[in-house]
């Protein structure tokens, strides 16, 4: 269960400065026990950071029938590629010098019906990403490897 074909990669960072505000997409950020610095939901615990798998964006696109789904629309904090986040539930993940524990699926919110259109909520079900707890704070940047520990 600990083997993965290769390391993943951090492809995108999104900070939600306020409810319904446009996301800020920096190339790097600091991560504290409460989550990403500059995100509106600073709360230590099992939902401090949200992640989504880049490979799921085409699936969401196909299921909701809306072209060009971007991570900004889905409002998660981090998008990674190349490593199966579902296989890492309750496991430790390292990105840059940050250590996270994948805790639970990140359920879509009802706003997906507005953002993605009718059926957007159901298009996200099972593809909405994961929540994580911060174990070791630090710095992350786009291009950092994503590995399991």
KOLSEFI-625872 format. One line per field, with one value per residue: residue number from 1; residue in one letter; chain; x, y, z of N, C-alpha, C in turn. Coordinates in steps of 0.001 Angstrom, whole numbers, plus 524288, in hexadecimal, padded with zeros to 5 digits. Example, Ala and Ser with C-alpha at 12.3 -4.5 7.8 and 13.67 -1.06 7.14 Angstrom:
// residues 2
kelum = [1 / 2]
tiza = [A / S]
lumse = [A / A]
n.x = [83386 / 83232]
n.y = [7E9C6 / 7F736]
n.z = [81E78 / 81BA8]
ca.x = [8300C / 83566]
ca.y = [7EE6C / 7FBDC]
ca.z = [81E78 / 81BE4]
c.x = [83390 / 83264]
c.y = [7F31C / 8001E]
c.z = [81E78 / 81EBE]
END
This chain:
// residues 149
kelum = [1 / 2 / 3 / 4 / 5 / 6 / 7 / 8 / 9 / 10 / 11 / 12 / 13 / 14 / 15 / 16 / 17 / 18 / 19 / 20 / 21 / 22 / 23 / 24 / 25 / 26 / 27 / 28 / 29 / 30 / 31 / 32 / 33 / 34 / 35 / 36 / 37 / 38 / 39 / 40 / 41 / 42 / 43 / 44 / 45 / 46 / 47 / 48 / 49 / 50 / 51 / 52 / 53 / 54 / 55 / 56 / 57 / 58 / 59 / 60 / 61 / 62 / 63 / 64 / 65 / 66 / 67 / 68 / 69 / 70 / 71 / 72 / 73 / 74 / 75 / 76 / 77 / 78 / 79 / 80 / 81 / 82 / 83 / 84 / 85 / 86 / 87 / 88 / 89 / 90 / 91 / 92 / 93 / 94 / 95 / 96 / 97 / 98 / 99 / 100 / 101 / 102 / 103 / 104 / 105 / 106 / 107 / 108 / 109 / 110 / 111 / 112 / 113 / 114 / 115 / 116 / 117 / 118 / 119 / 120 / 121 / 122 / 123 / 124 / 125 / 126 / 127 / 128 / 129 / 130 / 131 / 132 / 133 / 134 / 135 / 136 / 137 / 138 / 139 / 140 / 141 / 142 / 143 / 144 / 145 / 146 / 147 / 148 / 149]
tiza = [X / X / X / X / X / X / X / X / X / X / X / X / X / X / X / X / X / X / X / X / X / X / X / X / X / X / X / X / X / X / X / X / X / X / X / X / X / X / X / X / X / X / X / X / X / X / X / X / X / X / X / X / X / X / X / X / X / X / X / X / X / X / X / X / X / X / X / X / X / X / X / X / X / X / X / X / X / X / X / X / X / X / X / X / X / X / X / X / X / X / X / X / X / X / X / X / X / X / X / X / X / X / X / X / X / X / X / X / X / X / X / X / X / X / X / X / X / X / X / X / X / X / X / X / X / X / X / X / X / X / X / X / X / X / X / X / X / X / X / X / X / X / X / X / X / X / X / X / X]
lumse = [A / A / A / A / A / A / A / A / A / A / A / A / A / A / A / A / A / A / A / A / A / A / A / A / A / A / A / A / A / A / A / A / A / A / A / A / A / A / A / A / A / A / A / A / A / A / A / A / A / A / A / A / A / A / A / A / A / A / A / A / A / A / A / A / A / A / A / A / A / A / A / A / A / A / A / A / A / A / A / A / A / A / A / A / A / A / A / A / A / A / A / A / A / A / A / A / A / A / A / A / A / A / A / A / A / A / A / A / A / A / A / A / A / A / A / A / A / A / A / A / A / A / A / A / A / A / A / A / A / A / A / A / A / A / A / A / A / A / A / A / A / A / A / A / A / A / A / A / A]
n.x = [80330 / 80836 / 80DDE / 80FF5 / 80F32 / 81549 / 81A40 / 8112F / 80D02 / 80C56 / 8038D / 7FDA5 / 7F98D / 7EFEA / 7EA2A / 7DFE3 / 7DB94 / 7D28C / 7C4E1 / 7BEA8 / 7C571 / 7CEA7 / 7D89A / 7E5D0 / 7F182 / 7FCAE / 80A7E / 80FBD / 80E93 / 80CF5 / 80A8C / 80346 / 7FFAF / 7F532 / 7F2B8 / 7F3E5 / 7FAD0 / 7F411 / 7EAEE / 7DD18 / 7D8F5 / 7DE46 / 7E0B4 / 7E508 / 7E625 / 7DEEE / 7DB6D / 7E1D9 / 7E742 / 7E3DF / 7E3E5 / 7E4C0 / 7E454 / 7EB0D / 7E8E4 / 7DE61 / 7D8E6 / 7D656 / 7CEB0 / 7C6D2 / 7C455 / 7C033 / 7B779 / 7B13A / 7AFE4 / 7B3DE / 7BD16 / 7CB14 / 7CDCB / 7D39F / 7DD1A / 7DB13 / 7D04E / 7CCB6 / 7CFE0 / 7D735 / 7E2D2 / 7EC9D / 7F1A5 / 7F567 / 7FD13 / 7FF86 / 80059 / 7F885 / 7EF2D / 7E6A5 / 7EA4E / 7F02C / 7EAD0 / 7E9DE / 7F475 / 801BF / 8066D / 80FE7 / 81329 / 81B7E / 82187 / 81995 / 8113C / 80627 / 7FA42 / 7F197 / 7E459 / 7D91A / 7CED5 / 7CC2C / 7C101 / 7B87F / 7B31F / 7A68C / 7A76F / 7AC1D / 7A46A / 7A1BB / 7AB4D / 7AF16 / 7A645 / 79983 / 79961 / 7A39A / 7A684 / 7A503 / 7AC08 / 7B561 / 7B561 / 7BC49 / 7C4EE / 7C87A / 7D126 / 7DA04 / 7DB1C / 7E494 / 7ED0F / 7F664 / 8029A / 80D56 / 81127 / 81555 / 81B6B / 8163D / 816E4 / 81337 / 815C2 / 81B01 / 81E8B / 81555 / 813DA / 811D9 / 81336]
n.y = [7FB4C / 80488 / 806D3 / 80E70 / 811C5 / 81A34 / 8268F / 830C8 / 83DA2 / 84AFB / 852FD / 85C1B / 866EA / 86C0E / 876B3 / 87AA0 / 88631 / 88AC7 / 88820 / 88401 / 88A1A / 88CBD / 88368 / 883D6 / 880FD / 87D5E / 87AD6 / 8763B / 87365 / 874F7 / 86B66 / 8692F / 8633C / 86522 / 86583 / 86A71 / 8763F / 881E2 / 87DB3 / 87D2E / 876BE / 87467 / 86A35 / 86183 / 853B5 / 848B9 / 84C79 / 85427 / 8560B / 85519 / 84C26 / 848DA / 83FC1 / 840D7 / 83A65 / 8388F / 84106 / 84093 / 838CC / 83D49 / 8456E / 83FBC / 83B2D / 84392 / 84919 / 852BD / 85A87 / 85B09 / 85A80 / 86033 / 8605A / 8691C / 86A93 / 86260 / 86433 / 8600C / 85EAF / 85A8B / 854C3 / 848C6 / 83FE0 / 83336 / 82C40 / 823C1 / 828DA / 82469 / 81AC2 / 81D76 / 81F79 / 821F7 / 821AE / 82689 / 8319C / 83826 / 844BC / 84D5E / 8530C / 850B8 / 848CB / 8411F / 83AFF / 83329 / 833C0 / 83308 / 831C6 / 83D14 / 842B8 / 84788 / 85489 / 85AF6 / 86378 / 8603C / 85DEE / 867AC / 86BAD / 863E1 / 86164 / 85B2E / 84EBF / 84F20 / 84D8D / 842A5 / 83F34 / 84117 / 83A31 / 8304A / 8335F / 83C4B / 83E67 / 83EC7 / 84053 / 84528 / 84435 / 84C69 / 84814 / 84A6A / 85721 / 8605F / 86407 / 86492 / 862BE / 86482 / 859BC / 853FB / 84732 / 83D08 / 83409 / 827AC / 82456]
n.z = [80000 / 80188 / 7F8C6 / 7ED81 / 7E00A / 7DD2B / 7E1BE / 7E48C / 7E054 / 7E3FF / 7DE44 / 7DE8F / 7E65A / 7EE89 / 7F4C3 / 7FCB5 / 7FF3A / 80360 / 80596 / 7FA35 / 7F462 / 7E9FF / 7E779 / 7EBDD / 7E5A4 / 7E8CB / 7E64F / 7EE2A / 7FBED / 809D1 / 81396 / 81EB6 / 82B1C / 82A9A / 82037 / 812EE / 811E5 / 8109F / 80D0D / 80ED6 / 8167F / 820B9 / 8283F / 83108 / 8302C / 82B09 / 82170 / 81D7B / 8142C / 806BF / 7FC33 / 7EEA0 / 7E441 / 7D888 / 7D01E / 7D0FA / 7CD42 / 7C223 / 7C2B9 / 7C8EA / 7C235 / 7B9B2 / 7BE94 / 7C1A8 / 7B8C4 / 7B659 / 7B014 / 7B1C8 / 7BD14 / 7C7BC / 7D24D / 7D895 / 7D824 / 7DE2C / 7E82E / 7EF6E / 7F79D / 7F44D / 7E8AE / 7E423 / 7DC5D / 7D6A6 / 7DF0D / 7E660 / 7EDC9 / 7F2F0 / 7F5FB / 7FE2C / 80735 / 8149C / 8152F / 81560 / 80EDB / 8076C / 80371 / 7FDFC / 808C8 / 80F49 / 816E0 / 815B9 / 81A08 / 813C3 / 8159F / 813D4 / 80A08 / 80243 / 801E6 / 7F7DE / 7F733 / 7F77F / 7F104 / 7E7F6 / 7E0F1 / 7DD39 / 7D98C / 7D28B / 7CD44 / 7CB11 / 7D0B9 / 7D3A3 / 7DE18 / 7DF62 / 7D7CA / 7DC95 / 7E4DF / 7EAE1 / 7E5AE / 7E9D3 / 7EFCC / 7FAE0 / 808C3 / 811C4 / 81CD1 / 822C0 / 825CD / 8267E / 8259C / 81B9C / 80F90 / 802A6 / 7F4C5 / 7E767 / 7DF5F / 7E6A5 / 7EB30 / 7EE1B / 7F77B / 7FDF5 / 80B56]
ca.x = [80000 / 80B96 / 8109E / 80D92 / 81267 / 818FA / 81896 / 80DA2 / 80EF9 / 808BB / 802B4 / 7FAA3 / 7F850 / 7EBA1 / 7E8B9 / 7DAB0 / 7DC0B / 7CD78 / 7C093 / 7BD23 / 7C962 / 7D21B / 7DD22 / 7EB16 / 7F477 / 80247 / 80E20 / 8118C / 80BF8 / 80E39 / 8066B / 8037A / 7FC36 / 7EFD5 / 7F1F6 / 7F701 / 7FABA / 7F10F / 7E5EB / 7D926 / 7D74A / 7E27E / 7DEBC / 7E80D / 7E300 / 7DE8E / 7D9D5 / 7E516 / 7E8D5 / 7E0F0 / 7E6E8 / 7E1E7 / 7E79D / 7EAB2 / 7E6A9 / 7D8B1 / 7D670 / 7D39B / 7CA11 / 7C2E0 / 7C2D5 / 7BCCF / 7B29E / 7ADCF / 7AF03 / 7B5DB / 7C284 / 7CF6F / 7CD8E / 7D8B9 / 7DD0F / 7D8BF / 7CAAB / 7CB88 / 7D0E8 / 7DA8E / 7E7BB / 7F10A / 7F0A3 / 7F9F9 / 7FC93 / 80354 / 80015 / 7F300 / 7EDCF / 7E2FB / 7ED68 / 7F31D / 7E763 / 7EC30 / 7FA17 / 804CA / 807E9 / 813C0 / 81368 / 81F78 / 822FA / 814B0 / 80F23 / 8007C / 7F7A6 / 7ECA4 / 7E0A3 / 7D3D3 / 7CD41 / 7CA53 / 7BBF3 / 7B742 / 7AF23 / 7A224 / 7A8F7 / 7ADBD / 79FEE / 7A1FD / 7B045 / 7AF96 / 7A13C / 7965D / 79C40 / 7A8F8 / 7A75B / 7A5A8 / 7B0CE / 7B9BE / 7B524 / 7C03F / 7C95F / 7C90C / 7D61C / 7DB0C / 7DC9B / 7E95D / 7EEEB / 7FBE9 / 805D3 / 81207 / 810B5 / 819F0 / 81AA9 / 81553 / 816EC / 811B2 / 81A03 / 81CFE / 81CC9 / 81166 / 8154C / 80FA7 / 8174C]
ca.y = [80000 / 80921 / 80797 / 81196 / 81164 / 81E96 / 82B05 / 8346D / 842F4 / 84F38 / 855D8 / 860EA / 8689B / 86FCB / 8790A / 87CFC / 88A5C / 88BFA / 88518 / 8854D / 88D65 / 88A19 / 88101 / 885B4 / 87C57 / 87E74 / 876A6 / 873D9 / 87574 / 87290 / 86828 / 868C3 / 85F23 / 86698 / 86546 / 86DE2 / 87BBB / 884FE / 87B37 / 87F4F / 872DF / 8726F / 866EB / 85CB7 / 84EFF / 84509 / 84F11 / 858D4 / 856AF / 851D8 / 84AA1 / 8464C / 83CF5 / 84322 / 83684 / 8387B / 8456A / 83EED / 835BD / 8411E / 8480E / 83C35 / 83A32 / 8482E / 84B21 / 85812 / 85A1E / 85DB0 / 85AF5 / 8619F / 85FB8 / 86DB8 / 869BC / 85E5B / 866C5 / 85D21 / 86169 / 85868 / 850D2 / 8457C / 83C07 / 82EFD / 828AA / 822D2 / 82AB2 / 820B6 / 81690 / 81F9D / 820B4 / 820D4 / 82133 / 82B54 / 8339A / 83C5B / 8487D / 8510C / 8517C / 85037 / 84389 / 8410B / 835F3 / 83321 / 8321A / 8319F / 8342C / 8427A / 842A2 / 84C61 / 857CB / 85C14 / 86788 / 85DD1 / 85E56 / 86CE1 / 86C4F / 86022 / 860BB / 856D5 / 849D2 / 8500A / 84B04 / 83D01 / 83E57 / 8414B / 835F6 / 82C53 / 835C3 / 84179 / 83F11 / 83CCF / 843E0 / 84368 / 846AE / 84DD6 / 84596 / 84DA0 / 85BE3 / 861BE / 866E1 / 86175 / 865BD / 86183 / 85677 / 8509A / 841BE / 83B39 / 82EA1 / 82576 / 82308]
ca.z = [80000 / 801CE / 7F3DA / 7E961 / 7DB5C / 7DD21 / 7E4ED / 7E20A / 7DFAE / 7E54F / 7D964 / 7DF20 / 7EBB0 / 7EE95 / 7F9CB / 7FCB2 / 8031F / 805B9 / 80361 / 7F4D9 / 7F1D0 / 7E651 / 7E9E8 / 7EACD / 7E416 / 7E92F / 7E4DD / 7F30B / 80098 / 80ECF / 815D5 / 82468 / 82D0E / 8294A / 81A97 / 80FA5 / 81370 / 80CEB / 80C02 / 8126F / 81A65 / 8240A / 82C7E / 831A7 / 83083 / 826B3 / 81C92 / 81D06 / 80EB4 / 80312 / 7F79A / 7EA66 / 7E091 / 7D346 / 7CC9A / 7D189 / 7CA92 / 7BD5B / 7C42B / 7CA83 / 7BD5B / 7B6B7 / 7C167 / 7C206 / 7B38B / 7B5DC / 7AE47 / 7B45E / 7C2CB / 7C9EE / 7D804 / 7DB11 / 7D892 / 7E212 / 7ED2D / 7F300 / 7F891 / 7F168 / 7E4B0 / 7E33E / 7D830 / 7D67B / 7E385 / 7E78E / 7F308 / 7F562 / 7F84D / 80292 / 80BA4 / 819B4 / 8147F / 815B0 / 809C0 / 807CF / 7FF23 / 7FFB9 / 80E13 / 81233 / 8176F / 8166C / 81A88 / 810EC / 819A0 / 81217 / 80516 / 80278 / 7FF39 / 7F51B / 7F9A7 / 7F40B / 7ED48 / 7E30B / 7DD58 / 7DAE8 / 7D6D3 / 7CE3B / 7CAB4 / 7CCFE / 7D0DA / 7D554 / 7E329 / 7DE88 / 7D4C0 / 7E04B / 7E8BA / 7E9F6 / 7E2F6 / 7EC25 / 7F273 / 8001D / 80CFC / 81459 / 82199 / 82267 / 829CF / 826CC / 8227C / 81888 / 80AB5 / 7FDF6 / 7EFEE / 7E2CC / 7DD7B / 7EAD1 / 7EAF7 / 7F1D6 / 7F8B3 / 802C3 / 80F28]
c.x = [8035D / 80E4D / 80D61 / 81148 / 81696 / 81707 / 814AA / 81029 / 80ABB / 80841 / 8003D / 7F9A2 / 7F3F5 / 7EA68 / 7E37D / 7DAA4 / 7D6F2 / 7C954 / 7BF03 / 7C106 / 7CC79 / 7D6C3 / 7E219 / 7EE56 / 7FA53 / 80590 / 81021 / 80E85 / 80E11 / 8097C / 80756 / 7FFFE / 7F68E / 7EEC2 / 7F573 / 7F668 / 7F7FC / 7EBDE / 7E206 / 7D798 / 7DBCA / 7E046 / 7E1F5 / 7E45E / 7E2BB / 7DD13 / 7DD0A / 7E68D / 7E55E / 7E439 / 7E34A / 7E5E0 / 7E6CE / 7E807 / 7E0B6 / 7D602 / 7D3D7 / 7CEA8 / 7C5A3 / 7C0D3 / 7BEF7 / 7B786 / 7AF09 / 7ACEB / 7B0BC / 7BB96 / 7C655 / 7CEB2 / 7D314 / 7D893 / 7DAB5 / 7D2E4 / 7C949 / 7CCF6 / 7D3B6 / 7DFA6 / 7EC29 / 7EF2A / 7F5BF / 7F8EB / 80090 / 80368 / 7FA56 / 7F1BF / 7EA18 / 7E5E0 / 7F056 / 7EFB5 / 7E9BE / 7F213 / 7FCA0 / 806DA / 80BD0 / 813B0 / 81731 / 82158 / 81E3C / 8130C / 80952 / 7FEAE / 7F268 / 7E88A / 7DB5F / 7D2B4 / 7CB47 / 7C555 / 7BB0B / 7B32B / 7AADE / 7A368 / 7AAB8 / 7A94C / 79FEA / 7A6DC / 7B0A2 / 7AA84 / 79E48 / 79958 / 7A1DD / 7AA45 / 7A85D / 7AA72 / 7B598 / 7B9CD / 7B8ED / 7C51A / 7CACB / 7CDF4 / 7D61E / 7DC56 / 7E178 / 7EA76 / 7F4B2 / 7FECA / 80AC0 / 81157 / 815B5 / 81868 / 81998 / 81599 / 81563 / 8167B / 81C59 / 81B2B / 818D4 / 8127D / 81273 / 81436 / 8163F]
c.y = [804F6 / 80A54 / 80ABE / 8117A / 815AA / 822BA / 82E39 / 839C8 / 846CF / 852B6 / 85B37 / 861E5 / 86CA5 / 8719B / 87BBB / 8814A / 88BBC / 8889B / 88753 / 888D9 / 88A25 / 887E0 / 883D4 / 880D9 / 87D74 / 879D4 / 873BE / 87630 / 872B2 / 86F88 / 867DC / 86435 / 8602D / 86676 / 8690D / 8738C / 87ECE / 88294 / 87CF7 / 87B9D / 87102 / 86F44 / 861F9 / 8580D / 84C1C / 8477E / 85406 / 85A0D / 8532C / 850ED / 84843 / 843FB / 83F3B / 83F62 / 83647 / 83D01 / 843DD / 83BBB / 8396D / 84406 / 844BA / 83B7E / 83EED / 84AB7 / 850BD / 857BC / 85CE2 / 85EA3 / 85C0A / 860E2 / 86467 / 86D03 / 86614 / 86003 / 8635B / 8602A / 85F9E / 85496 / 84DEB / 841BF / 837AB / 82B43 / 8285C / 82467 / 826FB / 81C47 / 8185F / 82112 / 81E9F / 81FF9 / 82697 / 82CA5 / 83805 / 83F91 / 84CBB / 84F65 / 85116 / 84A7D / 843F7 / 83B80 / 8366D / 830CF / 83037 / 833F5 / 839B5 / 842B7 / 847C1 / 84F7D / 858FD / 86057 / 8653D / 85DCE / 8639C / 86D56 / 868D6 / 85F5F / 85C16 / 851AD / 84A5E / 84D72 / 8452E / 83BBE / 83E2C / 83CB7 / 8319D / 82E76 / 83B03 / 8425F / 83D0D / 84135 / 841A8 / 846AF / 847EE / 84B61 / 848D4 / 8526F / 85CD9 / 864CC / 86300 / 8650F / 8622B / 85EAA / 852FB / 84AFC / 84099 / 83573 / 82CCB / 8240C / 81DD3]
c.z = [80000 / 7FCA2 / 7F001 / 7E4BC / 7DB29 / 7E0F0 / 7E1CE / 7E1B7 / 7E163 / 7E084 / 7DA1E / 7E4E8 / 7EB52 / 7F415 / 7F92A / 800C8 / 805E2 / 8030F / 7FE12 / 7F1FE / 7EDE5 / 7E942 / 7E858 / 7E9AD / 7E42A / 7E74E / 7E9A3 / 7F78E / 8056A / 810B4 / 81BB4 / 8260E / 82B86 / 82372 / 817B1 / 81164 / 80F22 / 80B69 / 81030 / 816CB / 81DCC / 82894 / 82CD1 / 831F7 / 82B63 / 82179 / 81B92 / 8175E / 80B5D / 7FE38 / 7F38E / 7E6A5 / 7DB1B / 7CF79 / 7CCEB / 7CEB4 / 7C56C / 7BE7A / 7C5B3 / 7C5B7 / 7BA48 / 7B960 / 7C1AB / 7BCB7 / 7B2BD / 7B430 / 7B1E7 / 7BA32 / 7C4C1 / 7CFD5 / 7DADD / 7DBDE / 7DD15 / 7E79B / 7F132 / 7F3AC / 7F505 / 7ED48 / 7E3B6 / 7DEBC / 7D90D / 7DB0E / 7E52E / 7ED28 / 7F5CF / 7F819 / 7FD24 / 8073E / 810AE / 81970 / 814E1 / 8103C / 80A94 / 802CD / 800D7 / 80515 / 811A5 / 81257 / 818B5 / 8176F / 817C4 / 81495 / 8178A / 80CBD / 80605 / 7FF3E / 7FC56 / 7F81B / 7F5A2 / 7F012 / 7E813 / 7DF0F / 7DA93 / 7D77A / 7D1FD / 7CB39 / 7CCED / 7CC81 / 7D2A3 / 7DA7F / 7E266 / 7DB45 / 7D84E / 7E41A / 7E73D / 7E74A / 7E565 / 7EF39 / 7F808 / 803DA / 80F91 / 8192E / 820DE / 82704 / 82ABC / 82358 / 81F62 / 813B8 / 8064F / 7F93A / 7EB71 / 7E0AD / 7E1AC / 7E9FD / 7EF36 / 7F2B4 / 7FD8D / 8064E / 81198]
END
